[in-house]
Amino acid sequence: MTEADELEVIRRVVDGDIEAFERLVVLYQDSLQRMIATLLHDERRLAEDIAQTVLVEAFHRLADFDPDRSRFSTWLFMIGRSRALNALRKKRPVLLAEIPETSAPPNDTSNAETYALLDRALQQLPPKQKRAFTLVVLEGLSYEDASCIEATTPGTMKSRVSRAREFLRASIQTD
Amino acid sequence: MNHDPILDPWIQQRREIPTADLTSKVLKALHEESTPKLPLRPVTPIPRPLAAAGCLAAGIGKVILIYQAAF
């Protein structure tokens, strides 16, 4: 869907066409769920519930969305980030041993071990680096869009992503 | 971005983690919220003439009962 198509769908939804919102849900539900799950230490079930709440909230607040200020995806991810962080504050701290290994099991064992180490290292990243890595690298947002979500500059996002990559690489080499 | 032989395959795996389809749940929630809730027990007002007839019948019934009890 082009950006113009997306804006047309948004206009229809704001005019009361609930069914048109389905197209936006289909388009963004996967990346939204994955982003929230990563921020919530890979708790996929909780991420699913929060993503659903976020999508309903986005529907109700859609009239507030300003296409001159951001893309729809950026605006949606902003709500998702905020709700995920709220949920994270309410939760007790997660012990490292409790963090599930989420990557699909690869064929050979050495890769499986490496992926498990990386999954855990991702959760050990400082929160800002983790969010930067999640938004830019895992979800493919531009540095500009990600910096808009994190209320910082694209340069800072680049630096956070770079440090996150270094940390992740080091986590495999030291273990 | 430079190719990273160590991180890239893992990143790809993370991007392929399956997610739930929330479409029907979200649309159901939106439809439920937009539909006015019906009261649990519909209250149908009794038409006035019927109500009046009911009261009259009850009154006559009482008079008959009192009459029977007295005689």
gemmi code that builds the backbone of each chain (N, CA, C; Angstrom):
import gemmi

chains = {
    "A": [
        ("MET", (0.848, -1.193, 0.000), (0.000, 0.000, 0.000), (0.888, 1.249, 0.000)),
        ("THR", (0.610, 2.159, -0.905), (1.410, 3.390, -0.930), (0.963, 4.295, 0.228)),
        ("GLU", (1.760, 5.340, 0.459), (1.421, 6.252, 1.548), (0.097, 6.973, 1.250)),
        ("ALA", (-0.118, 7.267, -0.056), (-1.367, 7.939, -0.443), (-2.571, 7.028, -0.198)),
        ("ASP", (-2.408, 5.729, -0.527), (-3.490, 4.755, -0.270), (-3.786, 4.690, 1.226)),
        ("GLU", (-2.697, 4.687, 1.988), (-2.827, 4.583, 3.442), (-3.613, 5.790, 3.992)),
        ("LEU", (-3.297, 6.954, 3.492), (-3.997, 8.158, 3.954), (-5.478, 8.126, 3.566)),
        ("GLU", (-5.747, 7.540, 2.399), (-7.139, 7.408, 1.956), (-7.895, 6.459, 2.890)),
        ("VAL", (-7.236, 5.342, 3.253), (-7.858, 4.392, 4.186), (-8.118, 5.086, 5.525)),
        ("ILE", (-7.155, 5.851, 5.991), (-7.302, 6.557, 7.271), (-8.487, 7.538, 7.199)),
        ("ARG", (-8.601, 8.234, 6.076), (-9.709, 9.186, 5.919), (-11.056, 8.447, 5.998)),
        ("ARG", (-11.111, 7.262, 5.358), (-12.359, 6.485, 5.391), (-12.696, 6.033, 6.810)),
        ("VAL", (-11.662, 5.614, 7.536), (-11.891, 5.158, 8.917), (-12.391, 6.326, 9.770)),
        ("VAL", (-11.758, 7.478, 9.615), (-12.170, 8.657, 10.393), (-13.615, 9.032, 10.058)),
        ("ASP", (-14.012, 8.759, 8.810), (-15.395, 9.042, 8.409), (-16.383, 7.972, 8.901)),
        ("GLY", (-15.894, 6.980, 9.611), (-16.799, 5.996, 10.224), (-16.776, 4.615, 9.614)),
        ("ASP", (-15.881, 4.367, 8.656), (-15.818, 3.042, 8.029), (-14.907, 2.123, 8.857)),
        ("ILE", (-15.513, 1.376, 9.770), (-14.741, 0.499, 10.659), (-13.995, -0.573, 9.864)),
        ("GLU", (-14.669, -1.121, 8.849), (-14.076, -2.221, 8.078), (-12.766, -1.797, 7.397)),
        ("ALA", (-12.676, -0.533, 7.022), (-11.454, -0.065, 6.350), (-10.244, -0.166, 7.270)),
        ("PHE", (-10.483, -0.127, 8.569), (-9.383, -0.210, 9.532), (-8.678, -1.562, 9.457)),
        ("GLU", (-9.395, -2.573, 8.975), (-8.815, -3.922, 8.851), (-7.525, -3.888, 8.017)),
        ("ARG", (-7.504, -3.060, 6.981), (-6.320, -3.003, 6.111), (-5.099, -2.514, 6.885)),
        ("LEU", (-5.323, -1.578, 7.775), (-4.197, -1.071, 8.576), (-3.753, -2.118, 9.597)),
        ("VAL", (-4.724, -2.839, 10.149), (-4.399, -3.897, 11.123), (-3.544, -4.968, 10.446)),
        ("VAL", (-4.002, -5.409, 9.279), (-3.280, -6.457, 8.542), (-1.848, -5.997, 8.228)),
        ("LEU", (-1.727, -4.754, 7.874), (-0.429, -4.217, 7.455), (0.582, -4.107, 8.604)),
        ("TYR", (0.112, -3.752, 9.777), (1.055, -3.423, 10.856), (1.036, -4.354, 12.069)),
        ("GLN", (0.096, -5.288, 12.130), (-0.015, -6.081, 13.347), (1.237, -6.922, 13.639)),
        ("ASP", (1.881, -7.462, 12.612), (3.043, -8.318, 12.857), (4.197, -7.534, 13.465)),
        ("SER", (4.563, -6.443, 12.802), (5.713, -5.671, 13.301), (5.402, -5.055, 14.656)),
        ("LEU", (4.153, -4.653, 14.860), (3.770, -4.081, 16.158), (3.906, -5.120, 17.269)),
        ("GLN", (3.412, -6.323, 17.016), (3.502, -7.386, 18.027), (4.952, -7.745, 18.325)),
        ("ARG", (5.756, -7.847, 17.258), (7.165, -8.228, 17.450), (7.915, -7.153, 18.242)),
        ("MET", (7.646, -5.886, 17.893), (8.329, -4.798, 18.587), (7.959, -4.811, 20.069)),
        ("ILE", (6.676, -4.944, 20.363), (6.222, -4.950, 21.759), (6.801, -6.167, 22.483)),
        ("ALA", (6.793, -7.324, 21.821), (7.322, -8.549, 22.452), (8.796, -8.383, 22.806)),
        ("THR", (9.568, -7.780, 21.929), (10.998, -7.598, 22.211), (11.181, -6.677, 23.419)),
        ("LEU", (10.378, -5.623, 23.489), (10.498, -4.716, 24.634), (10.061, -5.388, 25.932)),
        ("LEU", (9.186, -6.400, 25.818), (8.669, -7.089, 27.010), (9.377, -8.428, 27.241)),
        ("HIS", (10.654, -8.480, 26.981), (11.458, -9.694, 27.212), (10.860, -10.914, 26.515)),
        ("ASP", (10.363, -10.697, 25.297), (9.838, -11.784, 24.472), (8.627, -12.497, 25.072)),
        ("GLU", (7.836, -11.775, 25.829), (6.585, -12.377, 26.328), (5.515, -12.177, 25.267)),
        ("ARG", (5.391, -13.172, 24.429), (4.569, -13.013, 23.232), (3.075, -12.904, 23.525)),
        ("ARG", (2.625, -13.637, 24.538), (1.189, -13.632, 24.864), (0.762, -12.234, 25.345)),
        ("LEU", (1.585, -11.662, 26.225), (1.310, -10.314, 26.736), (1.413, -9.294, 25.597)),
        ("ALA", (2.405, -9.489, 24.746), (2.600, -8.577, 23.611), (1.377, -8.591, 22.688)),
        ("GLU", (0.804, -9.771, 22.531), (-0.388, -9.915, 21.688), (-1.547, -9.090, 22.265)),
        ("ASP", (-1.752, -9.210, 23.588), (-2.837, -8.464, 24.241), (-2.607, -6.955, 24.131)),
        ("ILE", (-1.361, -6.548, 24.350), (-1.060, -5.108, 24.298), (-1.219, -4.584, 22.867)),
        ("ALA", (-0.757, -5.365, 21.904), (-0.878, -4.936, 20.502), (-2.354, -4.755, 20.129)),
        ("GLN", (-3.189, -5.658, 20.617), (-4.624, -5.543, 20.338), (-5.181, -4.244, 20.940)),
        ("THR", (-4.795, -3.964, 22.181), (-5.239, -2.733, 22.851), (-4.746, -1.503, 22.085)),
        ("VAL", (-3.501, -1.577, 21.628), (-2.904, -0.448, 20.899), (-3.670, -0.184, 19.600)),
        ("LEU", (-4.030, -1.246, 18.901), (-4.751, -1.073, 17.632), (-6.139, -0.469, 17.858)),
        ("VAL", (-6.805, -0.916, 18.923), (-8.127, -0.346, 19.246), (-7.969, 1.129, 19.634)),
        ("GLU", (-6.941, 1.403, 20.429), (-6.687, 2.787, 20.838), (-6.376, 3.668, 19.618)),
        ("ALA", (-5.576, 3.126, 18.705), (-5.217, 3.877, 17.496), (-6.464, 4.219, 16.687)),
        ("PHE", (-7.389, 3.262, 16.627), (-8.652, 3.508, 15.914), (-9.380, 4.711, 16.525)),
        ("HIS", (-9.474, 4.719, 17.844), (-10.210, 5.797, 18.512), (-9.507, 7.144, 18.419)),
        ("ARG", (-8.176, 7.091, 18.314), (-7.423, 8.359, 18.274), (-7.026, 8.760, 16.853)),
        ("LEU", (-7.548, 8.046, 15.888), (-7.095, 8.256, 14.509), (-7.315, 9.693, 14.014)),
        ("ALA", (-8.352, 10.328, 14.526), (-8.614, 11.715, 14.101), (-7.487, 12.647, 14.563)),
        ("ASP", (-6.735, 12.221, 15.586), (-5.617, 13.047, 16.092), (-4.349, 12.868, 15.250)),
        ("PHE", (-4.327, 11.812, 14.429), (-3.122, 11.543, 13.645), (-2.916, 12.653, 12.612)),
        ("ASP", (-1.686, 13.191, 12.595), (-1.372, 14.286, 11.665), (-0.318, 13.806, 10.667)),
        ("PRO", (-0.717, 13.562, 9.418), (0.246, 13.035, 8.432), (1.376, 14.009, 8.113)),
        ("ASP", (1.208, 15.278, 8.471), (2.297, 16.238, 8.230), (3.405, 16.092, 9.264)),
        ("ARG", (3.098, 15.446, 10.365), (4.102, 15.311, 11.438), (4.833, 13.975, 11.402)),
        ("SER", (4.142, 12.923, 11.001), (4.803, 11.602, 10.960), (4.042, 10.659, 10.035)),
        ("ARG", (4.692, 9.539, 9.752), (3.989, 8.473, 9.029), (3.010, 7.831, 10.012)),
        ("PHE", (2.024, 7.094, 9.463), (1.076, 6.388, 10.334), (1.806, 5.328, 11.154)),
        ("SER", (2.732, 4.596, 10.504), (3.451, 3.523, 11.214), (4.230, 4.093, 12.407)),
        ("THR", (4.845, 5.260, 12.220), (5.613, 5.880, 13.294), (4.683, 6.235, 14.453)),
        ("TRP", (3.543, 6.805, 14.114), (2.547, 7.195, 15.124), (2.046, 5.961, 15.885)),
        ("LEU", (1.776, 4.880, 15.129), (1.285, 3.639, 15.743), (2.351, 3.038, 16.666)),
        ("PHE", (3.591, 3.020, 16.209), (4.688, 2.475, 17.011), (4.930, 3.320, 18.266)),
        ("MET", (4.652, 4.607, 18.165), (4.794, 5.478, 19.334), (3.811, 5.051, 20.422)),
        ("ILE", (2.574, 4.786, 20.010), (1.566, 4.316, 20.980), (2.000, 2.959, 21.529)),
        ("GLY", (2.452, 2.071, 20.632), (2.884, 0.729, 21.045), (4.040, 0.781, 22.028)),
        ("ARG", (5.006, 1.622, 21.752), (6.173, 1.760, 22.636), (5.719, 2.228, 24.015)),
        ("SER", (4.843, 3.232, 24.012), (4.372, 3.797, 25.270), (3.625, 2.745, 26.097)),
        ("ARG", (2.737, 1.993, 25.457), (1.975, 0.972, 26.198), (2.880, -0.161, 26.671)),
        ("ALA", (3.862, -0.520, 25.848), (4.790, -1.595, 26.245), (5.617, -1.156, 27.460)),
        ("LEU", (6.065, 0.081, 27.462), (6.866, 0.562, 28.586), (6.023, 0.662, 29.856)),
        ("ASN", (4.746, 1.046, 29.701), (3.843, 1.056, 30.864), (3.725, -0.347, 31.462)),
        ("ALA", (3.540, -1.325, 30.576), (3.398, -2.715, 31.034), (4.681, -3.192, 31.701)),
        ("LEU", (5.797, -2.764, 31.155), (7.099, -3.167, 31.696), (7.304, -2.615, 33.105)),
        ("ARG", (6.831, -1.396, 33.343), (6.963, -0.771, 34.668), (6.149, -1.530, 35.714)),
        ("LYS", (5.009, -2.073, 35.271), (4.127, -2.768, 36.218), (4.632, -4.173, 36.546)),
        ("LYS", (5.486, -4.690, 35.672), (5.953, -6.073, 35.868), (7.105, -6.133, 36.853)),
        ("ARG", (7.260, -7.291, 37.489), (8.431, -7.488, 38.341), (9.650, -7.678, 37.429)),
        ("PRO", (10.864, -7.424, 37.951), (12.047, -7.618, 37.110), (12.155, -9.064, 36.630)),
        ("VAL", (12.579, -9.232, 35.405), (12.692, -10.579, 34.829), (14.107, -11.104, 35.038)),
        ("LEU", (14.195, -12.306, 35.579), (15.516, -12.905, 35.773), (16.020, -13.415, 34.421)),
        ("LEU", (17.311, -13.382, 34.264), (17.908, -13.777, 32.990), (17.506, -15.206, 32.596)),
        ("ALA", (17.455, -16.068, 33.619), (17.135, -17.475, 33.345), (15.701, -17.646, 32.836)),
        ("GLU", (14.852, -16.630, 33.089), (13.446, -16.745, 32.687), (13.204, -16.291, 31.250)),
        ("ILE", (14.213, -15.646, 30.656), (14.015, -15.115, 29.308), (13.969, -16.270, 28.315)),
        ("PRO", (12.840, -16.391, 27.605), (12.739, -17.516, 26.670), (13.622, -17.331, 25.441)),
        ("GLU", (13.999, -18.452, 24.870), (14.757, -18.381, 23.611), (13.726, -18.381, 22.502)),
        ("THR", (13.586, -17.271, 21.823), (12.437, -17.125, 20.922), (12.717, -17.454, 19.477)),
        ("SER", (13.965, -17.363, 19.056), (14.230, -17.594, 17.636), (13.836, -19.014, 17.252)),
        ("ALA", (13.315, -19.146, 16.049), (12.953, -20.485, 15.576), (14.209, -21.340, 15.567)),
        ("PRO", (14.108, -22.605, 16.023), (15.319, -23.411, 16.116), (15.960, -23.659, 14.747)),
        ("PRO", (17.185, -23.256, 14.570), (17.832, -23.520, 13.282), (18.264, -24.978, 13.197)),
        ("ASN", (18.709, -25.376, 12.020), (18.998, -26.793, 11.817), (20.192, -27.285, 12.616)),
        ("ASP", (21.310, -26.535, 12.554), (22.458, -27.108, 13.256), (22.596, -26.535, 14.671)),
        ("THR", (23.129, -27.364, 15.548), (23.139, -27.067, 16.975), (23.967, -25.832, 17.312)),
        ("SER", (25.087, -25.645, 16.624), (25.929, -24.503, 16.960), (25.186, -23.191, 16.693)),
        ("ASN", (24.413, -23.152, 15.609), (23.603, -21.968, 15.341), (22.546, -21.778, 16.413)),
        ("ALA", (21.937, -22.876, 16.829), (20.890, -22.794, 17.865), (21.455, -22.171, 19.130)),
        ("GLU", (22.661, -22.589, 19.492), (23.305, -22.043, 20.698), (23.609, -20.561, 20.520)),
        ("THR", (24.121, -20.225, 19.347), (24.449, -18.817, 19.065), (23.197, -17.954, 19.125)),
        ("TYR", (22.118, -18.440, 18.518), (20.875, -17.657, 18.495), (20.316, -17.491, 19.912)),
        ("ALA", (20.442, -18.541, 20.696), (19.954, -18.452, 22.088), (20.756, -17.413, 22.865)),
        ("LEU", (22.072, -17.412, 22.635), (22.931, -16.416, 23.309), (22.547, -15.002, 22.875)),
        ("LEU", (22.296, -14.857, 21.585), (21.938, -13.527, 21.064), (20.571, -13.065, 21.583)),
        ("ASP", (19.626, -14.012, 21.687), (18.300, -13.668, 22.239), (18.452, -13.104, 23.647)),
        ("ARG", (19.302, -13.780, 24.419), (19.493, -13.330, 25.813), (20.253, -12.021, 25.869)),
        ("ALA", (21.248, -11.889, 25.005), (22.036, -10.649, 24.988), (21.151, -9.456, 24.590)),
        ("LEU", (20.218, -9.698, 23.693), (19.294, -8.629, 23.268), (18.515, -8.100, 24.471)),
        ("GLN", (18.103, -9.021, 25.326), (17.333, -8.607, 26.509), (18.213, -7.950, 27.572)),
        ("GLN", (19.526, -8.175, 27.469), (20.447, -7.565, 28.440), (20.915, -6.172, 28.011)),
        ("LEU", (20.594, -5.796, 26.801), (21.032, -4.475, 26.318), (20.437, -3.366, 27.187)),
        ("PRO", (21.147, -2.237, 27.333), (20.523, -1.083, 27.983), (19.241, -0.718, 27.231)),
        ("PRO", (18.172, -0.338, 27.964), (16.862, -0.148, 27.323), (16.868, 0.729, 26.065)),
        ("LYS", (17.599, 1.838, 26.087), (17.584, 2.733, 24.917), (18.223, 2.062, 23.704)),
        ("GLN", (19.304, 1.329, 23.944), (19.973, 0.620, 22.837), (19.076, -0.501, 22.306)),
        ("LYS", (18.402, -1.155, 23.238), (17.524, -2.254, 22.841), (16.387, -1.736, 21.961)),
        ("ARG", (15.799, -0.602, 22.358), (14.691, -0.047, 21.573), (15.193, 0.430, 20.206)),
        ("ALA", (16.373, 1.037, 20.190), (16.930, 1.517, 18.917), (17.179, 0.335, 17.983)),
        ("PHE", (17.782, -0.726, 18.514), (18.081, -1.915, 17.713), (16.783, -2.554, 17.211)),
        ("THR", (15.792, -2.630, 18.094), (14.511, -3.247, 17.725), (13.839, -2.473, 16.586)),
        ("LEU", (13.765, -1.157, 16.752), (13.051, -0.342, 15.758), (13.781, -0.313, 14.419)),
        ("VAL", (15.090, -0.083, 14.475), (15.839, 0.118, 13.220), (16.219, -1.213, 12.568)),
        ("VAL", (16.812, -2.098, 13.348), (17.359, -3.324, 12.742), (16.291, -4.413, 12.604)),
        ("LEU", (15.567, -4.671, 13.675), (14.602, -5.772, 13.610), (13.346, -5.382, 12.829)),
        ("GLU", (12.856, -4.152, 13.019), (11.608, -3.764, 12.347), (11.833, -2.916, 11.099)),
        ("GLY", (13.064, -2.572, 10.830), (13.394, -1.913, 9.565), (12.955, -0.464, 9.428)),
        ("LEU", (12.735, 0.233, 10.536), (12.371, 1.649, 10.442), (13.603, 2.471, 10.081)),
        ("SER", (13.378, 3.620, 9.457), (14.508, 4.490, 9.147), (14.997, 5.130, 10.450)),
        ("TYR", (16.233, 5.640, 10.428), (16.755, 6.321, 11.621), (15.878, 7.528, 11.961)),
        ("GLU", (15.344, 8.187, 10.929), (14.502, 9.378, 11.148), (13.211, 8.982, 11.888)),
        ("ASP", (12.548, 7.934, 11.366), (11.287, 7.509, 11.999), (11.528, 7.004, 13.425)),
        ("ALA", (12.592, 6.213, 13.579), (12.899, 5.670, 14.907), (13.241, 6.800, 15.887)),
        ("SER", (13.950, 7.816, 15.404), (14.320, 8.924, 16.303), (13.089, 9.737, 16.683)),
        ("CYS", (12.099, 9.776, 15.792), (10.837, 10.458, 16.097), (10.116, 9.704, 17.231)),
        ("ILE", (10.117, 8.382, 17.162), (9.467, 7.566, 18.204), (10.189, 7.726, 19.541)),
        ("GLU", (11.504, 7.764, 19.483), (12.292, 7.835, 20.722), (12.556, 9.283, 21.160)),
        ("ALA", (12.009, 10.225, 20.427), (12.188, 11.660, 20.735), (13.665, 12.024, 20.888)),
        ("THR", (14.438, 11.644, 19.879), (15.863, 11.986, 19.885), (16.293, 12.296, 18.442)),
        ("THR", (17.586, 12.383, 18.214), (18.049, 12.713, 16.862), (18.440, 11.436, 16.106)),
        ("PRO", (18.415, 11.474, 14.777), (18.857, 10.292, 14.017), (20.301, 9.909, 14.352)),
        ("GLY", (21.144, 10.890, 14.622), (22.542, 10.609, 14.971), (22.642, 9.786, 16.248)),
        ("THR", (21.832, 10.153, 17.229), (21.832, 9.399, 18.496), (21.353, 7.973, 18.260)),
        ("MET", (20.340, 7.827, 17.392), (19.827, 6.483, 17.094), (20.918, 5.641, 16.435)),
        ("LYS", (21.664, 6.245, 15.506), (22.746, 5.511, 14.828), (23.766, 5.027, 15.849)),
        ("SER", (24.085, 5.906, 16.763), (25.078, 5.568, 17.775), (24.574, 4.431, 18.674)),
        ("ARG", (23.291, 4.511, 19.065), (22.719, 3.450, 19.929), (22.701, 2.105, 19.207)),
        ("VAL", (22.330, 2.139, 17.923), (22.274, 0.894, 17.151), (23.677, 0.302, 17.024)),
        ("SER", (24.636, 1.155, 16.774), (26.009, 0.700, 16.600), (26.535, 0.057, 17.903)),
        ("ARG", (26.247, 0.706, 19.034), (26.694, 0.138, 20.317), (25.973, -1.179, 20.621)),
        ("ALA", (24.697, -1.239, 20.239), (23.947, -2.485, 20.455), (24.558, -3.625, 19.649)),
        ("ARG", (24.924, -3.327, 18.418), (25.551, -4.356, 17.560), (26.863, -4.845, 18.182)),
        ("GLU", (27.643, -3.907, 18.666), (28.931, -4.274, 19.291), (28.704, -5.178, 20.495)),
        ("PHE", (27.710, -4.806, 21.315), (27.387, -5.594, 22.513), (26.967, -7.013, 22.128)),
        ("LEU", (26.124, -7.105, 21.102), (25.621, -8.418, 20.680), (26.761, -9.285, 20.133)),
        ("ARG", (27.618, -8.675, 19.336), (28.760, -9.431, 18.803), (29.664, -9.915, 19.939)),
        ("ALA", (29.911, -9.017, 20.869), (30.790, -9.371, 21.999), (30.183, -10.490, 22.842)),
        ("SER", (28.855, -10.513, 22.917), (28.197, -11.534, 23.755), (28.450, -12.937, 23.225)),
        ("ILE", (28.647, -13.071, 21.941), (28.911, -14.407, 21.385), (30.392, -14.740, 21.554)),
        ("GLN", (31.227, -13.732, 21.405), (32.662, -14.004, 21.479), (33.130, -14.339, 22.887)),
        ("THR", (32.513, -13.694, 23.890), (32.969, -13.942, 25.262), (32.413, -15.227, 25.829)),
        ("ASP", (31.200, -15.642, 25.360), (30.585, -16.842, 25.957), (31.121, -18.130, 25.349)),
    ],
    "B": [
        ("MET", (23.709, -0.750, 5.024), (24.332, -1.356, 6.203), (25.201, -2.549, 5.779)),
        ("ASN", (26.369, -2.668, 6.404), (27.283, -3.741, 6.012), (26.725, -5.116, 6.366)),
        ("HIS", (27.110, -6.090, 5.537), (26.669, -7.461, 5.818), (27.391, -7.981, 7.052)),
        ("ASP", (26.646, -8.558, 7.938), (27.225, -9.074, 9.178), (26.939, -10.573, 9.239)),
        ("PRO", (27.942, -11.411, 8.913), (27.678, -12.862, 8.826), (27.262, -13.491, 10.151)),
        ("ILE", (27.589, -12.830, 11.255), (27.212, -13.407, 12.556), (25.784, -12.994, 12.942)),
        ("LEU", (25.514, -11.701, 12.864), (24.214, -11.217, 13.350), (23.080, -11.364, 12.331)),
        ("ASP", (23.383, -11.235, 11.049), (22.316, -11.199, 10.044), (21.387, -12.432, 10.043)),
        ("PRO", (21.938, -13.658, 10.109), (21.011, -14.810, 10.108), (20.092, -14.814, 11.335)),
        ("TRP", (20.636, -14.392, 12.468), (19.819, -14.327, 13.696), (18.744, -13.237, 13.566)),
        ("ILE", (19.129, -12.089, 13.003), (18.169, -10.991, 12.803), (17.030, -11.473, 11.900)),
        ("GLN", (17.399, -12.204, 10.852), (16.392, -12.733, 9.937), (15.424, -13.666, 10.665)),
        ("GLN", (15.985, -14.509, 11.542), (15.146, -15.426, 12.335), (14.170, -14.653, 13.213)),
        ("ARG", (14.668, -13.582, 13.825), (13.816, -12.776, 14.719), (12.677, -12.133, 13.925)),
        ("ARG", (12.978, -11.743, 12.695), (11.940, -11.108, 11.866), (10.869, -12.104, 11.437)),
        ("GLU", (11.221, -13.402, 11.511), (10.269, -14.423, 11.062), (9.505, -15.074, 12.216)),
        ("ILE", (9.667, -14.542, 13.413), (8.938, -15.103, 14.556), (7.438, -14.946, 14.280)),
        ("PRO", (6.689, -16.056, 14.363), (5.260, -15.954, 14.029), (4.492, -15.096, 15.037)),
        ("THR", (3.492, -14.401, 14.542), (2.655, -13.566, 15.410), (1.200, -13.979, 15.235)),
        ("ALA", (0.372, -13.533, 16.175), (-1.053, -13.890, 16.106), (-1.782, -12.970, 15.126)),
        ("ASP", (-2.849, -13.499, 14.526), (-3.680, -12.652, 13.667), (-4.732, -11.975, 14.550)),
        ("LEU", (-4.584, -10.672, 14.697), (-5.467, -9.927, 15.603), (-6.655, -9.293, 14.879)),
        ("THR", (-6.722, -9.478, 13.566), (-7.731, -8.771, 12.768), (-9.150, -8.941, 13.317)),
        ("SER", (-9.564, -10.206, 13.483), (-10.958, -10.417, 13.888), (-11.199, -9.910, 15.309)),
        ("LYS", (-10.198, -10.090, 16.194), (-10.357, -9.629, 17.586), (-10.523, -8.116, 17.634)),
        ("VAL", (-9.683, -7.414, 16.868), (-9.721, -5.947, 16.882), (-11.050, -5.455, 16.303)),
        ("LEU", (-11.453, -6.030, 15.163), (-12.707, -5.576, 14.544), (-13.904, -5.885, 15.433)),
        ("LYS", (-13.848, -7.050, 16.102), (-14.949, -7.423, 17.012), (-15.037, -6.394, 18.141)),
        ("ALA", (-13.876, -6.052, 18.701), (-13.847, -5.058, 19.796), (-14.403, -3.713, 19.321)),
        ("LEU", (-14.043, -3.314, 18.113), (-14.508, -2.024, 17.601), (-16.019, -2.034, 17.353)),
        ("HIS", (-16.524, -3.156, 16.821), (-17.963, -3.250, 16.574), (-18.739, -3.261, 17.886)),
        ("GLU", (-18.203, -3.989, 18.888), (-18.890, -4.058, 20.185), (-18.951, -2.686, 20.836)),
        ("GLU", (-17.856, -1.925, 20.699), (-17.822, -0.607, 21.319), (-18.755, 0.375, 20.618)),
        ("SER", (-18.945, 0.169, 19.305), (-19.767, 1.129, 18.568), (-21.254, 0.783, 18.610)),
        ("THR", (-21.560, -0.453, 19.070), (-22.965, -0.855, 19.156), (-23.511, -0.502, 20.534)),
        ("PRO", (-24.639, 0.238, 20.632), (-25.179, 0.565, 21.956), (-25.615, -0.698, 22.673)),
        ("LYS", (-25.255, -0.771, 23.941), (-25.589, -1.968, 24.729), (-27.087, -2.013, 25.035)),
        ("LEU", (-27.702, -3.182, 24.806), (-29.118, -3.350, 25.111), (-29.270, -3.678, 26.595)),
        ("PRO", (-30.362, -3.245, 27.236), (-30.555, -3.636, 28.635), (-30.770, -5.141, 28.709)),
        ("LEU", (-30.396, -5.745, 29.849), (-30.491, -7.191, 29.977), (-31.941, -7.673, 29.827)),
        ("ARG", (-32.923, -6.919, 30.441), (-34.318, -7.332, 30.358), (-35.080, -6.199, 29.684)),
        ("PRO", (-35.558, -6.436, 28.465), (-36.261, -5.336, 27.805), (-37.511, -4.929, 28.590)),
        ("VAL", (-37.671, -3.654, 28.815), (-38.830, -3.160, 29.559), (-39.859, -2.664, 28.558)),
        ("THR", (-40.977, -3.384, 28.468), (-42.036, -2.974, 27.537), (-43.154, -2.314, 28.355)),
        ("PRO", (-43.443, -1.064, 28.117), (-44.521, -0.429, 28.890), (-45.873, -1.056, 28.563)),
        ("ILE", (-46.697, -1.287, 29.604), (-48.032, -1.868, 29.388), (-48.946, -0.743, 28.894)),
        ("PRO", (-49.661, -0.993, 27.819), (-50.568, 0.054, 27.334), (-51.558, 0.464, 28.421)),
        ("ARG", (-51.851, 1.761, 28.511), (-52.695, 2.290, 29.595), (-54.074, 1.630, 29.699)),
        ("PRO", (-54.800, 1.448, 28.558), (-56.133, 0.824, 28.697), (-56.056, -0.564, 29.310)),
        ("LEU", (-55.010, -1.318, 28.917), (-54.852, -2.675, 29.466), (-54.564, -2.619, 30.957)),
        ("ALA", (-53.685, -1.683, 31.333), (-53.345, -1.534, 32.742), (-54.596, -1.178, 33.548)),
        ("ALA", (-55.396, -0.291, 33.000), (-56.629, 0.132, 33.696), (-57.588, -1.039, 33.842)),
        ("ALA", (-57.708, -1.835, 32.763), (-58.603, -3.006, 32.800), (-58.130, -4.014, 33.838)),
        ("GLY", (-56.783, -4.166, 33.915), (-56.195, -5.088, 34.899), (-56.533, -4.654, 36.316)),
        ("CYS", (-56.386, -3.359, 36.583), (-56.676, -2.824, 37.915), (-58.150, -3.037, 38.264)),
        ("LEU", (-59.020, -2.787, 37.258), (-60.463, -2.929, 37.472), (-60.800, -4.380, 37.810)),
        ("ALA", (-60.184, -5.315, 37.026), (-60.449, -6.739, 37.253), (-60.000, -7.147, 38.652)),
        ("ALA", (-58.830, -6.635, 39.056), (-58.307, -6.971, 40.383), (-59.252, -6.421, 41.459)),
        ("GLY", (-59.739, -5.217, 41.221), (-60.654, -4.592, 42.189), (-61.932, -5.389, 42.327)),
        ("ILE", (-62.508, -5.784, 41.193), (-63.758, -6.589, 41.212), (-63.509, -7.912, 41.928)),
        ("GLY", (-62.373, -8.520, 41.640), (-62.003, -9.790, 42.271), (-61.979, -9.653, 43.793)),
        ("LYS", (-61.382, -8.579, 44.269), (-61.292, -8.347, 45.715), (-62.693, -8.206, 46.335)),
        ("VAL", (-63.553, -7.448, 45.639), (-64.925, -7.235, 46.143), (-65.642, -8.572, 46.246)),
        ("ILE", (-65.475, -9.408, 45.213), (-66.130, -10.738, 45.213), (-65.627, -11.566, 46.397)),
        ("LEU", (-64.302, -11.541, 46.623), (-63.707, -12.320, 47.721), (-64.265, -11.851, 49.073)),
        ("ILE", (-64.343, -10.523, 49.254), (-64.862, -9.969, 50.515), (-66.327, -10.372, 50.702)),
        ("TYR", (-67.114, -10.302, 49.608), (-68.535, -10.648, 49.645), (-68.711, -12.113, 50.048)),
        ("GLN", (-67.853, -12.984, 49.385), (-67.942, -14.425, 49.692), (-67.577, -14.706, 51.140)),
        ("ALA", (-66.562, -13.994, 51.636), (-66.096, -14.209, 53.004), (-67.184, -13.749, 54.007)),
        ("ALA", (-67.900, -12.697, 53.641), (-68.895, -12.141, 54.561), (-70.155, -13.007, 54.628)),
        ("PHE", (-70.523, -13.600, 53.493), (-71.792, -14.385, 53.482), (-71.528, -15.853, 53.271)),
    ],
}
model = gemmi.Model(1)
for chain_id, residues in chains.items():
    chain = gemmi.Chain(chain_id)
    for i, (resn, *xyz) in enumerate(residues, 1):
        res = gemmi.Residue()
        res.name, res.seqid = resn, gemmi.SeqId(i, " ")
        for name, pos in zip(("N", "CA", "C"), xyz):
            atom = gemmi.Atom()
            atom.name, atom.element = name, gemmi.Element(name[0])
            atom.pos, atom.b_iso = gemmi.Position(*pos), 0.0
            res.add_atom(atom)
        chain.add_residue(res)
    model.add_chain(chain)
structure = gemmi.Structure()
structure.add_model(model)
structure.setup_entities()
